[in-house]
């Protein structure tokens, strides 16, 4: 998958999410993440674009798992996210740190 296809896929998946889900999840993430982590996400996004998660310490498997579990523990389930939070959590983080429009 090219970078453009990757970004398009995730943009389309994010657009499918229920607005209330997006608002609640991004509020949770925004209040939970510390400023250092938010800045690390902004920096990684600026440098690596849509694939920023793969350049962060812990990346998709550790950092991403923690984020997905945080969402699940707070009522934002995979079922609410089209069956798989993997396709949406990065975009939710991007909104929470201000690098993506809601």
N, CA, C and O atoms as a GROMACS GRO file, in nm:
protein
  408
    1UNK      N    1   0.085  -0.117   0.000
    1UNK     CA    2   0.000   0.000   0.000
    1UNK      C    3   0.090   0.124   0.000
    1UNK      O    4   0.181   0.136   0.082
    2UNK      N    5   0.064   0.215  -0.091
    2UNK     CA    6   0.141   0.339  -0.095
    2UNK      C    7   0.102   0.428   0.022
    2UNK      O    8   0.000   0.405   0.088
    3UNK      N    9   0.185   0.529   0.048
    3UNK     CA   10   0.153   0.624   0.155
    3UNK      C   11   0.019   0.691   0.128
    3UNK      O   12  -0.061   0.711   0.220
    4UNK      N   13  -0.006   0.726   0.003
    4UNK     CA   14  -0.132   0.793  -0.033
    4UNK      C   15  -0.251   0.699  -0.010
    4UNK      O   16  -0.354   0.741   0.042
    5UNK      N   17  -0.238   0.573  -0.049
    5UNK     CA   18  -0.346   0.476  -0.027
    5UNK      C   19  -0.370   0.452   0.121
    5UNK      O   20  -0.485   0.441   0.165
    6UNK      N   21  -0.264   0.445   0.198
    6UNK     CA   22  -0.273   0.427   0.343
    6UNK      C   23  -0.351   0.542   0.406
    6UNK      O   24  -0.442   0.520   0.486
    7UNK      N   25  -0.313   0.665   0.369
    7UNK     CA   26  -0.380   0.782   0.424
    7UNK      C   27  -0.526   0.787   0.380
    7UNK      O   28  -0.614   0.818   0.461
    8UNK      N   29  -0.553   0.758   0.255
    8UNK     CA   30  -0.691   0.759   0.205
    8UNK      C   31  -0.776   0.655   0.277
    8UNK      O   32  -0.890   0.683   0.314
    9UNK      N   33  -0.723   0.536   0.295
    9UNK     CA   34  -0.796   0.429   0.365
    9UNK      C   35  -0.837   0.476   0.504
    9UNK      O   36  -0.953   0.462   0.543
   10UNK      N   37  -0.741   0.531   0.579
   10UNK     CA   38  -0.770   0.573   0.716
   10UNK      C   39  -0.860   0.696   0.722
   10UNK      O   40  -0.941   0.709   0.813
   11UNK      N   41  -0.847   0.785   0.626
   11UNK     CA   42  -0.939   0.900   0.621
   11UNK      C   43  -1.082   0.853   0.596
   11UNK      O   44  -1.176   0.903   0.658
   12UNK      N   45  -1.099   0.757   0.507
   12UNK     CA   46  -1.232   0.704   0.478
   12UNK      C   47  -1.289   0.631   0.599
   12UNK      O   48  -1.408   0.646   0.629
   13UNK      N   49  -1.207   0.553   0.667
   13UNK     CA   50  -1.254   0.481   0.786
   13UNK      C   51  -1.295   0.580   0.895
   13UNK      O   52  -1.399   0.563   0.958
   14UNK      N   53  -1.214   0.683   0.916
   14UNK     CA   54  -1.243   0.782   1.018
   14UNK      C   55  -1.375   0.855   0.987
   14UNK      O   56  -1.454   0.883   1.078
   15UNK      N   57  -1.398   0.886   0.861
   15UNK     CA   58  -1.520   0.956   0.820
   15UNK      C   59  -1.645   0.874   0.852
   15UNK      O   60  -1.753   0.931   0.870
   16UNK      N   61  -1.632   0.742   0.860
   16UNK     CA   62  -1.746   0.654   0.888
   16UNK      C   63  -1.786   0.654   1.036
   16UNK      O   64  -1.898   0.615   1.069
   17UNK      N   65  -1.697   0.697   1.123
   17UNK     CA   66  -1.725   0.693   1.267
   17UNK      C   67  -1.839   0.787   1.305
   17UNK      O   68  -1.853   0.896   1.249
   18UNK      N   69  -1.918   0.744   1.401
   18UNK     CA   70  -2.024   0.826   1.456
   18UNK      C   71  -1.963   0.951   1.522
   18UNK      O   72  -1.862   0.941   1.592
   19UNK      N   73  -2.024   1.066   1.499
   19UNK     CA   74  -1.972   1.193   1.552
   19UNK      C   75  -1.962   1.191   1.704
   19UNK      O   76  -1.864   1.241   1.759
   20UNK      N   77  -2.062   1.134   1.772
   20UNK     CA   78  -2.057   1.131   1.918
   20UNK      C   79  -1.941   1.046   1.968
   20UNK      O   80  -1.877   1.078   2.068
   21UNK      N   81  -1.914   0.937   1.897
   21UNK     CA   82  -1.800   0.851   1.931
   21UNK      C   83  -1.670   0.931   1.917
   21UNK      O   84  -1.586   0.929   2.007
   22UNK      N   85  -1.655   1.001   1.805
   22UNK     CA   86  -1.534   1.081   1.781
   22UNK      C   87  -1.514   1.186   1.890
   22UNK      O   88  -1.404   1.199   1.945
   23UNK      N   89  -1.619   1.259   1.922
   23UNK     CA   90  -1.608   1.366   2.021
   23UNK      C   91  -1.571   1.310   2.158
   23UNK      O   92  -1.480   1.360   2.223
   24UNK      N   93  -1.641   1.207   2.200
   24UNK     CA   94  -1.613   1.148   2.332
   24UNK      C   95  -1.474   1.089   2.342
   24UNK      O   96  -1.404   1.109   2.440
   25UNK      N   97  -1.434   1.015   2.239
   25UNK     CA   98  -1.303   0.950   2.241
   25UNK      C   99  -1.190   1.053   2.237
   25UNK      O  100  -1.091   1.038   2.309
   26UNK      N  101  -1.204   1.156   2.155
   26UNK     CA  102  -1.097   1.255   2.147
   26UNK      C  103  -1.089   1.339   2.274
   26UNK      O  104  -0.980   1.380   2.314
   27UNK      N  105  -1.202   1.364   2.338
   27UNK     CA  106  -1.199   1.435   2.467
   27UNK      C  107  -1.125   1.352   2.571
   27UNK      O  108  -1.042   1.403   2.645
   28UNK      N  109  -1.156   1.222   2.575
   28UNK     CA  110  -1.087   1.132   2.668
   28UNK      C  111  -0.937   1.134   2.643
   28UNK      O  112  -0.858   1.148   2.737
   29UNK      N  113  -0.897   1.118   2.519
   29UNK     CA  114  -0.755   1.114   2.486
   29UNK      C  115  -0.687   1.247   2.518
   29UNK      O  116  -0.576   1.250   2.571
   30UNK      N  117  -0.752   1.356   2.485
   30UNK     CA  118  -0.694   1.488   2.509
   30UNK      C  119  -0.669   1.513   2.657
   30UNK      O  120  -0.566   1.569   2.695
   31UNK      N  121  -0.763   1.471   2.741
   31UNK     CA  122  -0.744   1.495   2.885
   31UNK      C  123  -0.651   1.392   2.950
   31UNK      O  124  -0.594   1.420   3.055
   32UNK      N  125  -0.634   1.275   2.889
   32UNK     CA  126  -0.554   1.169   2.947
   32UNK      C  127  -0.405   1.181   2.911
   32UNK      O  128  -0.319   1.156   2.995
   33UNK      N  129  -0.377   1.219   2.788
   33UNK     CA  130  -0.237   1.227   2.743
   33UNK      C  131  -0.167   1.346   2.807
   33UNK      O  132  -0.223   1.455   2.816
   34UNK      N  133  -0.044   1.324   2.851
   34UNK     CA  134   0.033   1.437   2.904
   34UNK      C  135   0.089   1.520   2.788
   34UNK      O  136   0.092   1.474   2.673
   35UNK      N  137   0.133   1.640   2.819
   35UNK     CA  138   0.179   1.732   2.714
   35UNK      C  139   0.301   1.679   2.641
   35UNK      O  140   0.316   1.704   2.521
   36UNK      N  141   0.388   1.607   2.708
   36UNK     CA  142   0.506   1.550   2.641
   36UNK      C  143   0.464   1.450   2.535
   36UNK      O  144   0.516   1.453   2.423
   37UNK      N  145   0.371   1.363   2.568
   37UNK     CA  146   0.323   1.263   2.472
   37UNK      C  147   0.253   1.331   2.356
   37UNK      O  148   0.272   1.294   2.240
   38UNK      N  149   0.171   1.432   2.386
   38UNK     CA  150   0.104   1.505   2.278
   38UNK      C  151   0.205   1.566   2.182
   38UNK      O  152   0.188   1.559   2.060
   39UNK      N  153   0.311   1.624   2.237
   39UNK     CA  154   0.412   1.686   2.152
   39UNK      C  155   0.488   1.581   2.071
   39UNK      O  156   0.521   1.605   1.955
   40UNK      N  157   0.515   1.467   2.129
   40UNK     CA  158   0.582   1.358   2.056
   40UNK      C  159   0.497   1.313   1.938
   40UNK      O  160   0.550   1.284   1.831
   41UNK      N  161   0.366   1.306   1.957
   41UNK     CA  162   0.276   1.268   1.848
   41UNK      C  163   0.278   1.376   1.740
   41UNK      O  164   0.287   1.344   1.621
   42UNK      N  165   0.270   1.502   1.779
   42UNK     CA  166   0.275   1.612   1.682
   42UNK      C  167   0.406   1.607   1.601
   42UNK      O  168   0.405   1.621   1.479
   43UNK      N  169   0.515   1.587   1.670
   43UNK     CA  170   0.645   1.582   1.603
   43UNK      C  171   0.654   1.464   1.507
   43UNK      O  172   0.700   1.478   1.394
   44UNK      N  173   0.609   1.348   1.552
   44UNK     CA  174   0.612   1.228   1.467
   44UNK      C  175   0.522   1.246   1.346
   44UNK      O  176   0.557   1.206   1.235
   45UNK      N  177   0.406   1.307   1.366
   45UNK     CA  178   0.313   1.331   1.255
   45UNK      C  179   0.374   1.428   1.155
   45UNK      O  180   0.362   1.408   1.034
   46UNK      N  181   0.439   1.532   1.204
   46UNK     CA  182   0.503   1.630   1.115
   46UNK      C  183   0.613   1.566   1.032
   46UNK      O  184   0.634   1.602   0.916
   47UNK      N  185   0.684   1.473   1.091
   47UNK     CA  186   0.797   1.409   1.022
   47UNK      C  187   0.755   1.292   0.933
   47UNK      O  188   0.813   1.273   0.826
   48UNK      N  189   0.654   1.214   0.976
   48UNK     CA  190   0.622   1.089   0.906
   48UNK      C  191   0.481   1.084   0.847
   48UNK      O  192   0.445   0.984   0.785
   49UNK      N  193   0.402   1.189   0.865
   49UNK     CA  194   0.268   1.191   0.807
   49UNK      C  195   0.178   1.083   0.866
   49UNK      O  196   0.187   1.052   0.985
   50UNK      N  197   0.094   1.028   0.783
   50UNK     CA  198  -0.008   0.932   0.827
   50UNK      C  199   0.049   0.807   0.894
   50UNK      O  200  -0.020   0.742   0.971
   51UNK      N  201   0.173   0.774   0.866
   51UNK     CA  202   0.234   0.654   0.924
   51UNK      C  203   0.316   0.685   1.050
   51UNK      O  204   0.404   0.608   1.087
   52UNK      N  205   0.286   0.797   1.114
   52UNK     CA  206   0.363   0.841   1.230
   52UNK      C  207   0.368   0.737   1.342
   52UNK      O  208   0.469   0.726   1.410
   53UNK      N  209   0.260   0.661   1.362
   53UNK     CA  210   0.254   0.564   1.473
   53UNK      C  211   0.367   0.462   1.464
   53UNK      O  212   0.412   0.411   1.566
   54UNK      N  213   0.411   0.432   1.344
   54UNK     CA  214   0.516   0.331   1.325
   54UNK      C  215   0.655   0.384   1.358
   54UNK      O  216   0.752   0.309   1.360
   55UNK      N  217   0.664   0.515   1.384
   55UNK     CA  218   0.794   0.574   1.415
   55UNK      C  219   0.808   0.608   1.564
   55UNK      O  220   0.914   0.654   1.607
   56UNK      N  221   0.703   0.587   1.642
   56UNK     CA  222   0.706   0.626   1.783
   56UNK      C  223   0.756   0.511   1.870
   56UNK      O  224   0.742   0.394   1.833
   57UNK      N  225   0.815   0.542   1.985
   57UNK     CA  226   0.856   0.436   2.077
   57UNK      C  227   0.735   0.352   2.117
   57UNK      O  228   0.633   0.405   2.162
   58UNK      N  229   0.747   0.224   2.100
   58UNK     CA  230   0.636   0.136   2.131
   58UNK      C  231   0.540   0.120   2.015
   58UNK      O  232   0.474   0.017   2.003
   59UNK      N  233   0.533   0.220   1.930
   59UNK     CA  234   0.454   0.214   1.808
   59UNK      C  235   0.315   0.156   1.824
   59UNK      O  236   0.250   0.170   1.927
   60UNK      N  237   0.272   0.091   1.719
   60UNK     CA  238   0.137   0.034   1.714
   60UNK      C  239   0.116  -0.074   1.821
   60UNK      O  240   0.009  -0.080   1.881
   61UNK      N  241   0.216  -0.156   1.844
   61UNK     CA  242   0.194  -0.272   1.930
   61UNK      C  243   0.186  -0.239   2.078
   61UNK      O  244   0.101  -0.295   2.148
   62UNK      N  245   0.270  -0.152   2.128
   62UNK     CA  246   0.268  -0.122   2.271
   62UNK      C  247   0.193   0.007   2.302
   62UNK      O  248   0.095   0.006   2.377
   63UNK      N  249   0.237   0.118   2.244
   63UNK     CA  250   0.168   0.244   2.266
   63UNK      C  251   0.024   0.235   2.214
   63UNK      O  252  -0.071   0.271   2.283
   64UNK      N  253   0.011   0.186   2.092
   64UNK     CA  254  -0.121   0.174   2.031
   64UNK      C  255  -0.213   0.081   2.109
   64UNK      O  256  -0.332   0.109   2.123
   65UNK      N  257  -0.159  -0.029   2.159
   65UNK     CA  258  -0.240  -0.122   2.239
   65UNK      C  259  -0.290  -0.053   2.365
   65UNK      O  260  -0.405  -0.071   2.405
   66UNK      N  261  -0.204   0.024   2.427
   66UNK     CA  262  -0.244   0.096   2.548
   66UNK      C  263  -0.356   0.195   2.519
   66UNK      O  264  -0.450   0.208   2.597
   67UNK      N  265  -0.346   0.264   2.407
   67UNK     CA  266  -0.450   0.360   2.368
   67UNK      C  267  -0.581   0.287   2.338
   67UNK      O  268  -0.687   0.329   2.384
   68UNK      N  269  -0.573   0.180   2.263
   68UNK     CA  270  -0.695   0.105   2.230
   68UNK      C  271  -0.759   0.049   2.356
   68UNK      O  272  -0.882   0.050   2.369
   69UNK      N  273  -0.678   0.000   2.449
   69UNK     CA  274  -0.733  -0.052   2.575
   69UNK      C  275  -0.794   0.060   2.659
   69UNK      O  276  -0.899   0.040   2.721
   70UNK      N  277  -0.731   0.177   2.662
   70UNK     CA  278  -0.787   0.291   2.732
   70UNK      C  279  -0.925   0.325   2.676
   70UNK      O  280  -1.020   0.347   2.751
   71UNK      N  281  -0.935   0.329   2.545
   71UNK     CA  282  -1.064   0.358   2.482
   71UNK      C  283  -1.168   0.252   2.520
   71UNK      O  284  -1.281   0.286   2.558
   72UNK      N  285  -1.130   0.126   2.510
   72UNK     CA  286  -1.224   0.017   2.544
   72UNK      C  287  -1.269   0.025   2.690
   72UNK      O  288  -1.388   0.008   2.720
   73UNK      N  289  -1.176   0.050   2.780
   73UNK     CA  290  -1.208   0.057   2.923
   73UNK      C  291  -1.300   0.173   2.957
   73UNK      O  292  -1.362   0.176   3.063
   74UNK      N  293  -1.309   0.269   2.866
   74UNK     CA  294  -1.393   0.386   2.888
   74UNK      C  295  -1.516   0.387   2.798
   74UNK      O  296  -1.577   0.491   2.774
   75UNK      N  297  -1.552   0.268   2.748
   75UNK     CA  298  -1.677   0.253   2.674
   75UNK      C  299  -1.671   0.275   2.525
   75UNK      O  300  -1.775   0.273   2.459
   76UNK      N  301  -1.553   0.297   2.469
   76UNK     CA  302  -1.539   0.315   2.325
   76UNK      C  303  -1.492   0.183   2.265
   76UNK      O  304  -1.372   0.158   2.253
   77UNK      N  305  -1.586   0.100   2.228
   77UNK     CA  306  -1.557  -0.039   2.193
   77UNK      C  307  -1.525  -0.057   2.045
   77UNK      O  308  -1.550   0.030   1.962
   78UNK      N  309  -1.469  -0.172   2.016
   78UNK     CA  310  -1.441  -0.209   1.877
   78UNK      C  311  -1.571  -0.213   1.797
   78UNK      O  312  -1.574  -0.173   1.680
   79UNK      N  313  -1.678  -0.260   1.858
   79UNK     CA  314  -1.808  -0.268   1.789
   79UNK      C  315  -1.855  -0.129   1.749
   79UNK      O  316  -1.913  -0.111   1.642
   80UNK      N  317  -1.831  -0.031   1.835
   80UNK     CA  318  -1.870   0.107   1.803
   80UNK      C  319  -1.783   0.165   1.692
   80UNK      O  320  -1.822   0.262   1.626
   81UNK      N  321  -1.668   0.106   1.671
   81UNK     CA  322  -1.572   0.156   1.571
   81UNK      C  323  -1.566   0.064   1.450
   81UNK      O  324  -1.459   0.036   1.396
   82UNK      N  325  -1.680   0.017   1.407
   82UNK     CA  326  -1.684  -0.066   1.287
   82UNK      C  327  -1.620  -0.202   1.303
   82UNK      O  328  -1.589  -0.268   1.204
   83UNK      N  329  -1.600  -0.245   1.428
   83UNK     CA  330  -1.546  -0.377   1.453
   83UNK      C  331  -1.399  -0.383   1.489
   83UNK      O  332  -1.350  -0.488   1.531
   84UNK      N  333  -1.325  -0.271   1.472
   84UNK     CA  334  -1.182  -0.278   1.495
   84UNK      C  335  -1.124  -0.139   1.521
   84UNK      O  336  -1.114  -0.058   1.429
   85UNK      N  337  -1.087  -0.110   1.644
   85UNK     CA  338  -1.028   0.020   1.677
   85UNK      C  339  -0.896   0.045   1.605
   85UNK      O  340  -0.853   0.160   1.594
   86UNK      N  341  -0.830  -0.060   1.557
   86UNK     CA  342  -0.703  -0.044   1.486
   86UNK      C  343  -0.714   0.054   1.370
   86UNK      O  344  -0.619   0.125   1.339
   87UNK      N  345  -0.830   0.057   1.305
   87UNK     CA  346  -0.847   0.142   1.188
   87UNK      C  347  -0.880   0.287   1.222
   87UNK      O  348  -0.892   0.370   1.131
   88UNK      N  349  -0.893   0.320   1.351
   88UNK     CA  350  -0.941   0.452   1.389
   88UNK      C  351  -0.860   0.524   1.496
   88UNK      O  352  -0.863   0.647   1.503
   89UNK      N  353  -0.789   0.451   1.579
   89UNK     CA  354  -0.731   0.516   1.698
   89UNK      C  355  -0.627   0.621   1.664
   89UNK      O  356  -0.616   0.720   1.736
   90UNK      N  357  -0.551   0.603   1.558
   90UNK     CA  358  -0.450   0.705   1.523
   90UNK      C  359  -0.516   0.836   1.485
   90UNK      O  360  -0.467   0.943   1.521
   91UNK      N  361  -0.626   0.829   1.411
   91UNK     CA  362  -0.697   0.950   1.372
   91UNK      C  363  -0.758   1.018   1.494
   91UNK      O  364  -0.760   1.141   1.502
   92UNK      N  365  -0.807   0.940   1.589
   92UNK     CA  366  -0.859   0.997   1.713
   92UNK      C  367  -0.748   1.068   1.790
   92UNK      O  368  -0.769   1.176   1.845
   93UNK      N  369  -0.630   1.008   1.794
   93UNK     CA  370  -0.515   1.072   1.859
   93UNK      C  371  -0.477   1.200   1.787
   93UNK      O  372  -0.446   1.300   1.851
   94UNK      N  373  -0.480   1.198   1.655
   94UNK     CA  374  -0.444   1.316   1.577
   94UNK      C  375  -0.536   1.434   1.610
   94UNK      O  376  -0.491   1.547   1.623
   95UNK      N  377  -0.666   1.405   1.622
   95UNK     CA  378  -0.761   1.511   1.660
   95UNK      C  379  -0.731   1.558   1.802
   95UNK      O  380  -0.730   1.678   1.830
   96UNK      N  381  -0.706   1.464   1.891
   96UNK     CA  382  -0.683   1.498   2.032
   96UNK      C  383  -0.561   1.587   2.051
   96UNK      O  384  -0.558   1.667   2.145
   97UNK      N  385  -0.462   1.575   1.964
   97UNK     CA  386  -0.341   1.658   1.978
   97UNK      C  387  -0.338   1.776   1.882
   97UNK      O  388  -0.244   1.855   1.883
   98UNK      N  389  -0.442   1.789   1.800
   98UNK     CA  390  -0.455   1.907   1.716
   98UNK      C  391  -0.390   1.903   1.579
   98UNK      O  392  -0.368   2.009   1.519
   99UNK      N  393  -0.359   1.784   1.528
   99UNK     CA  394  -0.301   1.777   1.392
   99UNK      C  395  -0.401   1.731   1.288
   99UNK      O  396  -0.367   1.718   1.170
  100UNK      N  397  -0.524   1.708   1.329
  100UNK     CA  398  -0.632   1.669   1.238
  100UNK      C  399  -0.758   1.743   1.282
  100UNK      O  400  -0.782   1.763   1.402
  101UNK      N  401  -0.837   1.784   1.185
  101UNK     CA  402  -0.965   1.846   1.215
  101UNK      C  403  -1.066   1.739   1.256
  101UNK      O  404  -1.064   1.628   1.201
  102UNK      N  405  -1.152   1.770   1.352
  102UNK     CA  406  -1.252   1.670   1.397
  102UNK      C  407  -1.347   1.624   1.292
  102UNK      O  408  -1.434   1.541   1.320
   0.00000   0.00000   0.00000
